[in-house]
Amino acid sequence: MIFVTLGTQDKSFSRLLKAIDKEIEKGTIKDKVVVQAGLTKYKSKNMEIFDLIPADKFDQYIEKSDLVITHGGAGSILTALKKNKKVIAAARLSKYKEHTNDHQIQIVKEFSDEGYILELNDFNKLGKLIEKSKKFKPKKFMSNTKNMIKLLEDYIEDVNHISWFNKYREALLYLFFGGCTTLVNIVAFYIIRKFGVSTYITNIIAWFLSVVFAFITNKLFVFESKNTSIKDSFKECFSFFLFRVISLVFDMGIMYLLIDLLNINEMVSKVFSNIFVIIINYVFSKLFIFKK
């Protein structure tokens, strides 16, 4: 079986599927072909095509395959190599609008030069490369090949023109939604306090409302948790609230110190305590709660 994976890029890579389809029609490929196409829209009577495949099923297809044909994504290549599979990789090219730039050319070339994979440059020669793969003995990939990983990481960062936003996306989104959470907390605190509710009860109510808001935004937008089952989501929710209770203790302690002992304005104290809480909540969420 041949397993084809195109990753999850938001751009089509139908050029590769057309080349594979052509080889099937010619009779060069006689094996069953299964495709994880991602967002590439392509129909063929010769291949079994899926948009996205669950992780466990994806691993099963990798295990069963005799050959993996993939785009030039480092993650896709490494996944196949770690399963000791023969790999043919083709880089997505910007001139065909398959990617925003041509960094995959360098990734594929480096893996090929090191003897790990076969590089597909000319799609008209895919048939010959498939024949070559039958005798190809790839270099065994070691997960501690630090030089290769370092090379790829440096290249992706320096040449792939990763924007500063994408590079620090998680932290920036956390700060943004952390600011929104703080705003929810402070506004709720201010409104409830206007009704004459005591400072500390008001603080607890405002905290609860902000935690609900924070859990939803952290799970969906910041850490993009992959847990979708009710059981796992409940565990995340429980852990999130548990660690937020811990941060609430810090919050209340700081409020007591600043308001009761140092006689600092309530709103100023609230803002100061929230800055500290945002930092420790980020650490808790990243390390102990959300599964990427």
C-alpha positions in Angstrom: 0.0 0.0 0.0 1.1 3.5 -0.8 0.1 6.2 1.7 0.0 9.8 0.6 -0.2 12.7 3.0 -0.5 16.3 2.1 -0.5 17.8 5.6 -3.0 20.4 6.7 -1.9 23.5 4.8 -4.7 25.8 3.6 -3.5 25.6 0.0 -4.1 22.9 -2.6 -1.4 20.4 -3.7 -3.4 18.7 -6.4 -0.4 18.8 -8.6 1.1 15.8 -6.7 -2.2 13.9 -6.7 -2.5 14.4 -10.5 1.0 12.9 -11.0 0.2 9.9 -8.8 -3.1 9.4 -10.6 -1.2 9.5 -13.9 1.1 6.7 -12.8 -1.8 4.6 -11.7 -3.4 5.0 -15.1 -0.1 4.0 -16.8 0.2 0.9 -14.6 3.3 2.0 -12.8 1.5 2.0 -9.5 -0.4 -1.2 -8.9 -0.7 -0.9 -5.1 -3.6 0.5 -3.3 -3.2 4.2 -2.7 -4.7 6.0 0.3 -4.6 9.8 0.5 -4.8 12.2 3.4 -5.6 15.3 1.3 -6.1 17.9 3.9 -7.7 20.9 2.2 -6.7 19.7 -1.3 -9.9 19.0 -3.2 -9.3 16.2 -5.7 -11.5 13.4 -7.0 -10.2 10.1 -8.4 -11.6 6.6 -9.0 -8.0 5.3 -8.5 -7.4 6.4 -5.0 -9.1 6.3 -1.6 -9.1 10.0 -0.5 -9.8 11.4 2.9 -9.7 15.1 3.9 -8.5 14.5 7.5 -7.8 11.2 9.2 -7.9 10.7 13.0 -4.4 10.4 14.6 -4.7 6.7 15.4 -6.0 5.8 12.0 -3.2 7.9 10.4 -0.6 6.0 12.3 -2.2 2.7 11.2 -2.0 3.7 7.5 1.7 4.7 8.0 2.4 1.3 9.6 0.6 -0.6 6.8 2.3 1.3 4.0 5.2 0.1 1.9 5.9 3.6 0.7 4.9 7.1 1.9 4.6 9.9 -0.6 4.4 13.3 1.1 4.7 17.0 0.7 7.8 18.7 2.0 6.5 19.4 5.5 9.1 18.5 8.1 6.4 17.0 10.4 5.0 14.7 7.7 8.5 13.5 6.7 9.6 12.9 10.3 6.4 11.0 11.1 7.2 8.5 8.3 10.9 8.2 9.1 10.2 7.4 12.7 8.2 4.5 11.5 11.2 3.4 9.4 9.2 3.9 6.1 10.5 4.6 2.7 9.6 8.2 1.8 9.3 10.2 -1.4 8.8 13.9 -0.7 7.8 16.7 -3.1 8.1 20.3 -2.1 5.1 22.7 -2.4 6.1 25.6 -4.6 4.9 29.2 -4.3 4.7 29.7 -8.1 1.9 27.2 -8.2 0.3 28.8 -5.1 0.9 25.7 -3.1 2.6 27.6 -0.3 3.5 31.2 0.6 7.2 30.5 -0.1 9.6 27.8 -1.2 11.1 26.7 2.1 10.0 23.1 1.6 12.6 22.8 -1.2 15.4 23.2 1.3 13.7 20.8 3.8 13.3 18.0 1.2 16.8 18.6 -0.1 18.4 18.3 3.4 16.6 15.1 4.2 17.5 13.7 0.7 21.2 14.7 0.9 21.4 13.0 4.2 20.1 9.8 2.7 16.8 9.6 4.6 14.3 10.1 1.7 14.0 10.3 -2.1 13.4 13.8 -3.5 10.8 14.3 -6.2 11.6 17.4 -8.3 10.3 16.4 -11.7 6.7 15.1 -11.4 7.0 13.5 -14.8 9.7 11.2 -13.3 7.5 10.0 -10.4 7.2 6.5 -12.0 11.0 6.1 -12.2 11.4 7.3 -8.6 8.8 4.8 -7.4 10.7 2.0 -9.1 13.9 3.3 -7.5 12.3 3.3 -4.1 11.9 -0.5 -4.3 15.7 -0.9 -4.0 16.2 2.3 -1.9 17.6 1.6 1.6 17.0 4.8 3.6 19.4 5.8 6.3 17.9 4.9 9.7 16.6 8.1 11.3 17.7 8.6 14.9 15.4 10.9 16.9 18.5 12.4 18.6 19.9 13.6 15.3 20.4 17.1 16.7 22.2 18.6 13.8 19.4 17.8 11.4 16.7 19.1 13.7 18.7 22.2 14.5 19.3 22.8 10.8 15.6 22.6 10.0 14.5 24.7 12.9 17.0 27.4 12.0 16.1 27.3 8.4 12.4 27.5 9.0 12.8 30.5 11.4 15.4 32.4 9.3 14.3 31.7 5.7 10.7 30.8 5.9 9.9 34.3 6.9 7.8 33.3 9.9 6.2 36.5 11.1 6.8 37.7 14.6 3.1 37.1 15.3 3.3 33.4 14.3 6.5 32.9 16.1 5.1 34.2 19.4 1.4 33.5 18.6 0.5 31.6 21.7 2.0 34.1 24.1 0.5 37.1 22.3 -2.9 35.5 22.2 -2.7 34.7 25.8 -1.8 38.3 26.6 -4.7 39.5 24.5 -7.3 37.2 26.0 -5.6 37.6 29.4 -6.2 41.4 29.0 -9.8 40.6 28.0 -10.2 38.4 31.1 -8.8 41.1 33.3 -11.3 43.5 31.8 -14.1 41.1 32.5 -12.9 40.8 36.0 -12.5 44.5 36.7 -15.8 45.5 35.0 -17.7 42.8 36.9 -15.9 43.9 40.1 -16.8 47.6 39.5 -20.5 46.9 38.7 -21.1 44.5 41.5 -19.4 46.7 44.0 -21.8 49.5 43.0 -24.6 47.4 44.6 -22.9 47.6 48.0 -21.7 44.0 48.0 -18.6 43.5 50.2 -15.2 43.8 48.5 -14.2 40.1 49.0 -17.5 38.6 47.9 -17.5 40.9 44.9 -13.9 39.7 44.2 -15.0 36.1 44.2 -18.0 36.7 41.9 -15.8 38.7 39.5 -13.2 35.9 39.6 -15.8 33.2 38.7 -17.1 35.1 35.7 -13.6 35.8 34.4 -12.5 32.2 34.9 -15.4 31.0 32.7 -14.4 33.5 30.0 -10.7 32.5 30.4 -11.4 28.7 30.1 -13.4 29.1 26.9 -10.9 31.4 25.2 -7.8 29.5 26.4 -9.1 26.2 25.2 -10.4 27.3 21.8 -8.0 30.1 20.8 -4.8 30.1 22.8 -3.7 26.6 23.4 -6.1 25.0 20.9 -6.7 22.0 22.9 -7.2 18.8 20.9 -9.3 17.2 23.7 -12.8 16.9 22.3 -14.4 14.1 24.4 -16.7 15.1 27.3 -14.5 13.2 29.8 -11.2 14.9 28.7 -12.9 18.3 28.5 -14.3 17.8 32.0 -10.8 17.0 33.2 -9.5 20.2 31.6 -12.3 22.2 33.1 -11.7 20.8 36.6 -7.9 21.3 36.4 -8.4 24.8 35.0 -10.7 25.8 37.9 -8.5 24.1 40.4 -5.4 26.0 39.4 -7.5 29.2 39.1 -8.5 28.7 42.7 -4.8 28.6 43.6 -4.3 31.8 41.7 -7.3 33.3 43.4 -5.6 32.7 46.8 -2.7 34.7 45.4 -5.1 37.3 44.2 -6.9 37.6 47.5 -3.6 37.7 49.4 -2.3 40.6 47.2 -5.6 42.5 47.6 -5.5 42.1 51.3 -1.9 43.3 51.4 -2.4 46.3 49.2 -5.9 47.4 50.4 -6.0 46.5 54.1 -2.3 46.8 55.0 -1.0 49.4 52.6 -4.2 51.4 52.1 -3.9 51.5 48.3 -6.9 52.3 46.2 -9.1 49.2 45.4 -9.1 49.5 41.6 -5.3 50.1 41.5 -4.8 47.1 43.7 -7.1 45.0 41.5 -5.2 45.9 38.4 -1.8 45.1 40.0 -3.0 41.7 41.4 -4.4 40.7 38.0 -1.0 41.3 36.2 0.6 38.8 38.6 -2.3 36.4 38.3 -2.1 36.4 34.4 1.6 35.3 34.6 1.1 32.4 36.9 -2.1 31.3 35.1 -0.2 31.1 31.8 2.4 28.8 33.4 -0.3 26.6 34.9 -2.3 26.3 31.7 0.7 25.6 29.4 2.3 23.0 31.7 -0.5 21.2 33.4 -3.9 21.7 31.7 -4.3 21.9 27.9 -3.2 19.2 25.6 -1.9 20.5 22.3 
